């Protein structure tokens, strides 16, 4: 899949994308239609008639596992763990991007007085949002000034003025690490916001790929071919050749703009008002003819934001756990209801005393788990982590609090509403052992059906009227 247009054309034939021809208002109405549709696990929606604009908006691209499988070129009946496993198996064979000399994203080039972001149909999502947010399903390209490492990161971007959009480079995120290096040099950081592209790139922008690894290279690994990129018009950065819209500019680490609030994926606003944040001063815009704006409703679970994070966080956790070469790992699940990041459930075959504790502590030591992961549950191999009723069974009949751990200090996200707004840098961690301990000499005797009787009963099932 090369771009958003291929997703739409192929997805429409498969019933995964629906066109909305009726006029919709970009102020609240569009987002509310999308949110209600997502709550019903409806199709991706292409709004063709946005009031006051000539170009369309697509939402709900990643709301279902079926559409995530479609994006990853995997069987449509795949489970989330199937996608994790596919990602883990393919994601290490990095394929650098392919540079091209011309690209669809350069069909229109806007510089100087022609720069005007208000020409695009940017939705206003929720009533208390600080304004319309240009970047919800976009990602920002940045480059490390020392190593040249190129990073793709998803950070919200409020539309301020026709040539200014916001950033939320959370402390410790890769773009923030890079920005601090530019600040130490007394330099501005070049950036490019990418909206509308191969959906896999957005998913990767929202993932926890390790530092010094470019998401472009991981996308090449997952696609089995390099991503076509072209140099920005006003920035020295690689941008996807088939992007719908590229907003180029720079971030001055010493200059701020009042930003927010915004209705986040936690189901709560991230703050009580506006906060001073760095922003992107736009130096150029390039876009395709009739560009398609891509937005996500964010908000309370489950939306495509949560499904995207459940895939990207879960896949990178599984990949990073496997990279540790810990024996006995069977599967894992990062529920979309927890945005894929706050809760992880891992199934394993115990092979030695202390094995469970090794897995529990390993999970919060990964690149993914070190940031924001609050609860890890480990279950025995007979339980699928995504089978929540069976997980609850394990928590009821195998879990003992005194075999679990509470870690008082871990790195948090400022978006976690379970912490006071003024103190969201540090979180506790709960590591829950919901297994039958390996070292027990006498283990509980499980109740099992007689296999021969089961077969006889199944053979009579129709006779029994069942």
C-alpha positions in Angstrom: 0.0 0.0 0.0 1.7 3.2 -1.2 -0.7 5.9 0.0 -4.0 7.1 1.4 -5.6 7.0 -2.0 -4.8 3.3 -2.5 -6.3 2.6 1.0 -9.5 4.4 0.0 -9.9 2.8 -3.4 -9.1 -0.8 -2.3 -10.9 -0.3 1.1 -14.1 0.9 -0.6 -14.3 -2.2 -2.7 -13.9 -4.4 0.4 -16.5 -2.4 2.4 -13.9 -0.9 4.7 -14.4 2.7 3.6 -17.6 4.6 3.1 -18.1 8.0 1.3 -20.3 10.6 3.0 -21.7 13.0 0.3 -24.0 15.0 2.6 -22.6 18.4 3.8 -21.1 18.3 7.2 -19.8 21.1 9.4 -16.1 20.9 10.4 -17.0 22.5 13.7 -18.0 19.5 16.0 -20.4 17.9 13.6 -17.8 16.0 11.5 -16.0 14.7 14.6 -19.2 13.7 16.3 -20.4 11.7 13.3 -17.0 10.0 13.2 -16.9 9.3 16.9 -20.4 7.7 17.0 -19.5 5.7 13.9 -16.3 4.5 15.6 -18.2 3.4 18.7 -20.2 1.1 16.4 -17.0 -0.2 14.8 -18.2 1.4 11.6 -16.1 1.8 8.4 -13.6 4.5 7.7 -15.5 7.7 6.6 -14.5 9.9 3.7 -16.3 13.2 4.1 -16.5 14.6 0.5 -18.6 17.7 1.3 -17.1 19.6 4.2 -18.9 23.0 4.6 -16.8 25.9 3.4 -14.1 23.7 1.8 -13.5 22.0 -1.5 -11.3 19.1 -0.3 -12.3 16.0 1.7 -11.5 14.7 5.2 -11.1 11.0 6.1 -11.5 9.7 9.6 -11.7 6.3 11.4 -9.0 4.7 9.3 -7.7 2.4 12.0 -10.8 1.7 14.1 -10.9 -2.0 13.7 -8.5 -4.9 13.8 -9.7 -5.8 10.3 -8.6 -2.5 8.9 -5.3 -2.7 10.7 -4.7 -6.1 9.1 -5.6 -4.6 5.7 -3.1 -1.8 6.3 -0.4 -4.3 7.2 -1.1 -6.6 4.2 -2.1 -9.4 6.6 -5.2 -11.7 6.4 -8.3 -9.8 7.3 -9.3 -12.3 10.0 -6.0 -11.7 11.9 -6.1 -10.9 15.6 -4.1 -8.1 17.2 -1.6 -10.6 18.4 -1.2 -12.0 14.9 -0.3 -8.5 13.8 2.1 -8.1 16.7 3.8 -11.4 15.8 4.0 -10.4 12.1 5.5 -7.1 13.1 8.1 -8.7 15.4 9.1 -11.2 12.8 9.5 -8.7 9.9 10.4 -5.5 11.8 14.1 -6.0 12.4 15.1 -6.4 8.7 15.4 -2.7 8.2 15.0 -1.2 4.7 16.2 2.4 4.3 14.0 4.7 2.2 14.4 5.3 -1.5 15.1 8.9 -2.6 13.2 10.1 -5.7 13.5 13.3 -7.7 9.8 14.1 -8.3 6.7 13.2 -6.3 2.9 13.7 -6.1 3.3 15.6 -2.8 5.0 18.4 -4.9 2.0 19.0 -7.3 1.3 22.2 -5.4 4.0 24.3 -3.7 2.9 27.2 -1.5 5.6 29.7 -0.3 5.6 33.2 1.2 2.2 34.9 1.1 0.6 31.8 -0.4 1.1 29.9 2.9 -2.4 29.5 4.5 -3.3 26.5 6.6 -6.9 27.8 7.0 -7.6 26.7 3.4 -7.7 23.1 4.6 -10.8 21.6 6.3 -9.3 21.2 9.8 -12.0 19.9 12.2 -12.8 21.3 15.7 -13.2 18.0 17.6 -14.7 18.7 21.0 -16.5 21.7 22.6 -13.7 22.6 25.1 -10.8 22.2 22.7 -8.7 25.3 22.4 -9.5 25.4 18.7 -9.3 23.3 15.6 -6.4 20.8 15.6 -4.6 20.4 12.3 -2.5 17.5 13.4 -4.2 14.5 15.0 -3.5 11.8 12.5 -0.3 13.3 11.2 3.3 12.8 12.2 6.3 15.1 12.4 9.6 14.4 10.8 12.7 15.6 12.7 16.5 14.9 12.4 19.1 14.5 15.1 21.8 17.2 14.6 24.6 14.8 15.8 23.9 11.5 14.1 21.5 12.4 11.3 18.9 9.9 12.7 15.5 10.7 11.2 12.5 10.3 13.5 8.7 10.2 12.8 6.7 11.1 15.8 3.0 11.8 16.3 2.4 15.0 18.4 -0.8 16.9 18.4 -0.7 20.2 16.4 -3.3 22.9 17.1 -4.0 25.4 14.3 -3.0 28.8 15.6 -2.7 31.0 12.5 -2.4 30.5 8.8 1.4 29.9 9.2 1.6 28.5 12.7 0.7 25.1 14.2 1.4 23.8 17.7 3.5 21.0 19.0 3.4 18.9 22.1 6.9 17.4 22.4 6.5 15.6 25.7 9.6 15.4 27.8 11.8 12.5 26.8 10.1 11.9 23.5 12.5 11.6 20.6 11.5 15.0 19.1 12.0 16.6 22.5 15.5 15.0 22.9 16.4 16.4 19.5 15.0 19.8 20.2 17.2 20.1 23.3 20.2 19.4 21.2 19.3 22.2 18.8 18.7 24.5 21.8 22.2 23.7 23.2 23.6 24.7 19.8 21.5 27.9 19.7 19.8 26.6 16.5 16.2 26.2 15.3 15.0 22.6 14.5 13.7 21.9 11.0 10.4 19.9 11.0 7.9 18.6 8.5 4.3 17.6 9.4 2.9 14.8 7.2 -0.8 14.5 6.8 -2.4 11.8 4.6 0.1 9.0 3.5 0.6 5.3 3.7 -1.4 4.7 7.0 1.4 2.4 8.2 3.7 5.5 8.5 1.2 7.1 10.9 1.0 3.9 12.9 4.8 3.9 13.2 4.8 7.6 14.1 2.7 6.6 17.1 4.8 3.6 18.0 7.7 3.2 20.5 10.5 2.4 18.0 13.9 2.5 19.7 16.0 5.6 19.6 18.4 5.9 16.6 16.1 3.7 14.5 14.2 5.5 11.8 10.5 4.6 11.4 11.1 4.9 7.6 13.4 1.9 7.9 10.9 -0.1 9.9 8.2 0.7 7.4 10.4 -0.6 4.7 10.9 -3.8 6.7 7.2 -4.3 7.3 6.3 -3.4 3.6 9.1 -5.5 2.2 10.2 -2.5 0.1 11.6 0.9 0.7 9.4 4.0 1.3 9.8 6.6 -1.5 10.9 9.9 0.0 11.8 13.3 -1.4 13.6 16.3 0.1 11.4 19.0 1.5 11.0 22.2 -0.4 12.3 24.5 2.4 13.7 21.9 4.9 16.5 19.4 4.6 14.3 16.4 5.6 13.0 13.3 3.8 9.2 13.5 3.3 6.9 10.7 1.9 6.6 11.1 -1.8 2.9 10.3 -1.8 1.9 12.4 1.2 -1.4 14.4 0.7 0.0 17.4 2.5 3.5 18.4 3.8 3.7 21.4 6.2 7.4 22.5 6.5 8.9 24.8 9.0 11.0 25.1 12.1 10.7 25.1 15.8 12.5 27.8 17.8 13.2 26.2 21.2 13.2 29.6 22.9 9.8 30.8 21.6 6.4 29.7 22.8 2.6 30.0 22.1 -0.4 29.4 24.3 -1.7 25.9 23.3 -4.6 23.7 24.3 -6.6 22.3 25.9 -7.4 19.2 23.9 -9.6 16.2 24.4 -7.1 13.4 24.6 -7.2 9.6 24.1 -7.6 9.1 27.9 -11.1 10.4 27.6 -10.1 13.6 29.5 -8.7 16.9 28.7 -4.9 17.0 29.2 -5.0 20.2 31.3 -7.2 22.8 32.7 -6.4 25.5 30.2 -3.7 26.7 27.9 0.0 26.1 28.3 3.0 27.7 26.7 4.5 25.3 24.2 6.9 25.4 21.3 5.3 25.7 17.8 6.0 25.3 14.2 6.6 28.4 12.2 5.6 27.3 8.7 8.0 28.1 5.8 6.3 26.1 3.1 3.4 23.8 2.2 3.4 21.2 -0.5 0.3 19.1 -1.4 -1.3 16.9 -3.9 -4.1 18.1 -6.1 -7.4 17.9 -4.1 -5.6 16.8 -0.9 -7.3 14.6 1.6 -7.0 15.7 5.2 -6.7 12.9 7.7 -8.1 13.3 11.2 -8.8 11.2 14.2 -11.4 11.9 16.9 -9.1 10.8 19.8 -11.4 11.2 22.9 -12.7 8.3 25.0 -11.9 4.7 24.0 -12.3 3.0 21.6 -11.4 5.1 18.5 -8.9 4.6 15.8 -6.3 6.3 18.0 -6.7 3.6 20.6 -6.5 0.8 18.0 -3.5 2.4 16.4 -1.7 2.5 19.8 -2.8 -1.0 20.7 -1.1 -2.2 17.5 2.0 0.0 17.6 2.6 -0.3 21.3 1.7 -4.0 21.5 3.8 -4.9 18.5 6.9 -3.0 19.7 6.5 -4.5 23.2 6.4 -8.0 21.7 9.3 -7.3 19.4 11.4 -5.8 22.2 10.6 -8.7 24.7 11.6 -11.2 22.0 14.8 -9.3 21.4 15.7 -10.0 25.1 15.8 -13.7 24.3 13.6 -14.6 27.3 12.5 -18.2 26.9 8.9 -19.3 27.3 7.1 -16.2 26.0 3.8 -17.2 24.3 1.9 -14.0 23.5 0.9 -10.6 24.7 -1.9 -8.1 24.5 -2.1 -4.4 25.1 -5.8 -3.7 25.2 -7.1 -0.7 23.1 -9.3 0.3 26.0 -6.0 1.1 27.8 -4.8 2.9 24.7 -2.3 0.1 24.2 0.1 1.7 26.6 -1.1 1.6 30.3 -1.8 -2.1 30.6 0.0 -5.2 29.2 -1.0 -8.8 29.6 1.7 -11.5 28.8 1.2 -15.2 28.5 4.2 -17.5 29.2 5.3 -21.1 29.9 7.2 -21.1 33.2 10.5 -22.9 33.0 12.4 -22.1 36.2 11.9 -20.3 39.6 11.7 -16.5 39.2 10.8 -16.8 35.6 7.6 -14.8 36.0 9.4 -12.0 37.8 11.9 -11.8 35.0 9.2 -11.3 32.4 7.4 -8.7 34.6 10.5 -6.6 35.1 11.5 -7.0 31.5 8.2 -5.6 30.3 8.8 -2.3 32.1 12.4 -2.2 30.9 11.7 -2.2 27.2 11.6 1.1 25.2 7.8 0.8 25.1 7.2 -0.2 28.7 9.6 2.3 30.3 7.2 5.1 29.4 3.8 5.1 30.9 3.1 1.4 31.3 1.5 1.1 34.7 0.2 -2.4 35.0 1.7 -5.7 33.8 -0.2 -9.0 34.2 1.5 -12.3 33.5 -0.6 -15.4 33.0 0.2 -19.1 32.4 0.4 -20.4 28.8 -3.1 -21.9 29.0 -4.6 -18.4 28.9 -4.7 -16.2 25.9 -4.0 -12.6 27.0 -6.8 -11.2 24.8 -9.4 -13.6 26.4 -10.3 -11.1 29.1 -12.8 -13.4 30.9 -10.0 -16.0 31.2 -7.6 -13.3 32.4 -10.2 -12.3 35.1 -10.4 -16.0 36.0 -6.6 -16.0 36.5 -6.7 -12.9 38.6 -9.4 -14.4 40.7 -7.9 -17.9 41.3 -4.2 -17.7 40.6 -3.2 -14.2 41.6 -1.9 -13.5 45.1 -1.0 -9.9 46.0 2.0 -11.0 48.0 3.6 -12.5 44.9 3.3 -9.2 43.1 5.2 -5.9 43.2 4.5 -2.3 43.4 7.2 -0.1 42.0 6.9 3.4 43.4 8.6 5.4 40.7 8.5 5.1 36.9 8.3 7.5 34.0 4.8 8.7 33.3 3.0 10.6 30.6 1.5 14.1 31.3 -1.7 12.8 29.7 -2.4 10.3 32.5 -5.6 11.5 34.3 -5.1 9.2 37.2 -2.4 11.6 38.4 -2.8 15.2 39.6 -2.4 17.6 36.7 0.5 19.3 38.5 2.3 16.0 39.2 2.3 13.8 36.1 6.0 13.1 35.6 6.2 10.0 37.9 3.9 7.0 38.1 3.7 3.8 40.1 3.9 0.4 38.5 1.9 -2.7 39.5 3.4 -6.0 38.4 0.9 -8.8 38.8 1.8 -12.5 38.9 -1.4 -14.3 38.0 0.2 -17.7 37.5 0.5 -21.0 39.5 4.1 -20.7 40.9 6.6 -22.9 39.1 8.4 -23.9 42.4 5.3 -25.3 44.1 5.8 -29.0 44.8 2.0 -29.5 45.1 0.0 -27.5 42.6 -3.8 -27.1 42.5 -5.4 -30.0 40.6 -7.3 -28.6 37.7 -10.8 -29.9 36.8 -10.7 -31.4 33.3 -13.4 -33.1 31.2 -12.9 -36.7 30.2 -11.8 -36.5 26.5 -13.6 -39.7 25.4 -16.9 -38.6 27.0 -16.5 -35.2 25.3 -16.2 -36.8 21.9 -19.2 -39.0 22.6 -21.3 -36.0 23.7 -20.3 -34.0 20.7 -21.3 -36.8 18.4 -24.8 -36.6 20.0 -25.1 -32.8 20.0 -27.8 -32.7 17.2 -29.6 -35.6 18.8 -29.8 -33.7 22.0 -31.3 -30.7 20.2 -28.4 -28.5 21.0 
